[in-house]
Amino acid sequence: MSRHERHLLDGPDGKIEVFVEPTETPQSAAGLVLIAHPHPLFGGTPDNKVVTTLARAFRDLGCITLRPSFRGVGASEGEHTHGDKETDDQLAVLAWAQQRFGQDLPVYLAGFSFGAFVTTRMAKVLAEAGRPARRLVLVGTAAGYVEGARSYDTEAVAADTLVIHGDRDETVRLENVLAWAEPLEVPVVVVAGADHFFHRKLHLIRSIIERAWN
């Protein structure tokens, strides 16, 4: 990753650690991007390779990126709450970022695995408040029953959401995501040969995002 800043913010129930990569000229940035990492009880951190790949892709598009640590990860305080309080924390990070970088910047949300699930919850809150995110990017989205974790009731998302999933995902089965996306009429970009962590396929995530934005 390029040079980043580390901040400890005051969240609803304690400190939230967040890694921020501002653009060289933040005042002319293309947007703010909040990127949520995978499940904290299964080793998920903001340094996960899918998460940092998402950050690189958005940096290439001229956006300011923010990678918060969920509760109990790094210096973030609090205990895991299966997405409930995590959503509140993400909203607090966004509020801080908008205060620092400007309220008028477009907001994009991205997430991987459990982070994608939380991202759908955050998007719902913003939409209901009349402040919808400009677009979502969800990778390896936790949806339906995930062995060893729980069943995820993933929220509905806008039709232009970019959903990326591997056809060999052993953690969240592709059929789970298709069953969630079908009634929403949201297309799913399936990466042939990709497992949950997109080993040797990370470059495809970047190229899919670049094509979608161009």
C-alpha positions in Angstrom: 0.0 0.0 0.0 1.1 3.6 -0.4 1.7 5.8 2.6 -1.2 5.9 5.0 -2.3 7.6 8.1 -3.4 5.9 11.3 -6.1 7.5 13.4 -7.9 6.6 16.6 -11.4 8.0 16.6 -14.0 8.3 19.3 -16.7 5.8 18.4 -20.1 5.1 20.0 -18.5 2.6 22.5 -14.8 3.4 22.4 -11.9 4.0 20.2 -12.0 3.0 16.5 -8.8 2.5 14.6 -8.8 3.6 11.0 -6.2 3.7 8.3 -6.6 6.6 5.9 -5.0 7.1 2.5 -5.7 10.7 1.4 -5.1 11.7 -2.2 -2.3 14.2 -2.9 -5.0 16.9 -3.2 -7.9 15.9 -1.0 -9.9 18.9 -2.0 -10.1 17.5 -5.5 -10.6 13.8 -4.7 -13.1 11.8 -6.7 -14.8 10.5 -3.5 -14.6 8.9 -0.1 -14.4 5.1 0.1 -15.1 3.2 3.3 -13.8 -0.4 3.1 -14.9 -3.0 5.5 -12.7 -6.0 6.3 -13.6 -9.7 6.9 -14.8 -11.4 10.1 -12.7 -10.3 13.1 -13.2 -13.6 14.9 -11.6 -15.5 11.9 -8.5 -13.3 11.4 -10.0 -10.5 9.5 -8.1 -7.2 9.5 -7.8 -4.0 7.4 -4.6 -5.5 6.0 -6.4 -8.4 4.4 -5.2 -8.7 0.8 -8.7 -8.3 -0.7 -9.3 -5.2 1.4 -6.0 -3.6 0.4 -6.7 -4.6 -3.3 -10.0 -2.7 -3.0 -8.1 0.3 -1.5 -5.6 0.3 -4.4 -8.3 0.1 -7.0 -10.1 3.1 -5.5 -6.9 5.0 -5.0 -6.2 4.6 -8.7 -9.6 6.2 -9.3 -8.6 9.2 -7.3 -10.5 8.4 -4.1 -9.7 8.9 -0.4 -9.8 5.4 1.2 -10.6 4.5 4.8 -10.0 1.1 6.3 -11.4 0.8 9.8 -10.6 -2.0 12.2 -13.7 -3.7 13.5 -14.2 -4.0 17.3 -11.5 -6.1 18.9 -9.2 -5.8 16.0 -5.9 -3.8 16.3 -6.5 -0.8 18.6 -10.3 -0.7 18.1 -12.1 -1.2 21.4 -15.3 -3.2 22.1 -16.5 -6.7 21.4 -17.8 -8.3 18.3 -21.6 -7.9 17.8 -22.3 -9.8 14.6 -22.6 -6.5 12.6 -25.0 -4.5 14.8 -22.6 -2.2 16.6 -20.1 -2.6 13.8 -22.5 -0.7 11.5 -22.7 2.1 14.0 -18.9 2.3 14.1 -18.7 2.5 10.3 -21.2 5.3 10.3 -19.1 7.2 12.9 -16.0 6.8 10.7 -17.8 8.1 7.7 -19.1 11.1 9.7 -15.5 11.9 10.8 -14.2 11.6 7.3 -16.9 13.9 5.9 -16.1 16.4 8.5 -12.4 16.3 7.7 -12.5 16.0 3.9 -15.9 17.6 3.0 -19.6 16.7 3.0 -19.9 17.1 -0.8 -17.6 14.3 -1.8 -19.4 11.3 -3.3 -19.4 8.3 -0.8 -18.6 4.8 -2.0 -18.8 1.7 0.2 -16.9 -1.5 -0.2 -16.5 -4.6 1.8 -15.2 -8.2 1.7 -16.9 -11.2 3.2 -18.4 -10.2 6.7 -17.4 -6.7 5.8 -19.6 -6.8 2.7 -22.5 -7.9 4.9 -21.9 -4.9 7.2 -21.6 -2.7 4.2 -25.1 -3.6 3.1 -26.4 -2.7 6.5 -24.6 0.7 6.4 -25.9 1.4 2.9 -29.5 0.8 4.2 -29.1 3.2 7.0 -27.7 5.9 4.7 -30.4 5.4 2.1 -33.1 5.6 4.8 -31.6 8.8 6.0 -31.7 10.3 2.5 -28.0 10.2 2.1 -27.4 7.1 -0.1 -23.9 6.0 -1.1 -23.1 6.6 -4.7 -22.2 3.0 -5.3 -21.3 -0.3 -3.5 -18.6 -2.9 -4.3 -19.1 -6.2 -2.5 -16.6 -9.1 -2.7 -17.2 -12.6 -1.3 -20.4 -11.3 0.3 -21.5 -13.2 3.4 -25.0 -14.3 2.6 -27.1 -17.2 3.8 -25.7 -19.9 5.9 -21.9 -19.8 6.3 -20.5 -22.9 8.0 -18.6 -22.1 11.2 -20.1 -18.7 11.5 -23.9 -18.1 11.2 -26.7 -17.3 8.8 -26.5 -13.9 7.3 -29.6 -11.9 6.4 -27.9 -9.6 4.0 -29.7 -6.4 3.2 -31.0 -5.4 -0.2 -28.8 -3.2 -2.3 -29.2 -0.9 -5.3 -29.2 -2.5 -8.7 -25.9 -0.9 -9.8 -24.0 -2.5 -6.9 -20.9 -4.3 -8.1 -21.0 -7.8 -6.7 -17.9 -10.0 -7.2 -17.7 -13.6 -6.2 -15.4 -16.6 -6.9 -16.9 -19.8 -8.4 -14.7 -21.8 -6.1 -15.5 -19.9 -2.9 -15.4 -22.5 -0.1 -16.5 -20.1 2.6 -19.6 -18.4 1.1 -21.0 -20.6 -1.6 -21.7 -18.9 -4.9 -25.3 -20.3 -4.8 -25.8 -18.3 -1.5 -25.0 -15.1 -3.2 -27.0 -15.8 -6.3 -30.0 -16.6 -4.2 -29.6 -13.2 -2.4 -29.0 -11.3 -5.7 -31.7 -12.9 -7.9 -34.8 -11.2 -6.3 -32.9 -7.9 -6.2 -32.1 -8.2 -9.9 -28.4 -7.4 -9.1 -25.9 -9.0 -11.5 -23.0 -11.0 -10.0 -19.6 -11.0 -11.6 -18.3 -14.5 -11.2 -14.5 -15.0 -11.3 -13.7 -18.4 -12.6 -11.2 -20.3 -10.5 -11.3 -17.8 -7.6 -11.6 -19.1 -4.0 -12.9 -16.9 -1.1 -9.7 -15.0 -0.7 -9.0 -14.7 -4.5 -5.6 -16.2 -4.3 -3.8 -15.4 -7.6 -6.9 -13.6 -8.7 -6.6 -10.3 -6.9 -5.6 -8.4 -10.0 -9.0 -9.3 -11.5 -10.8 -7.5 -8.7 -8.9 -4.3 -9.7 -9.6 -4.7 -13.4 -13.4 -5.4 -12.8 -13.7 -2.2 -10.7 -11.7 -0.2 -13.3 -14.0 -1.4 -16.1 -17.1 -0.7 -14.1 -16.1 2.9 -13.4 -14.9 3.6 -16.9 
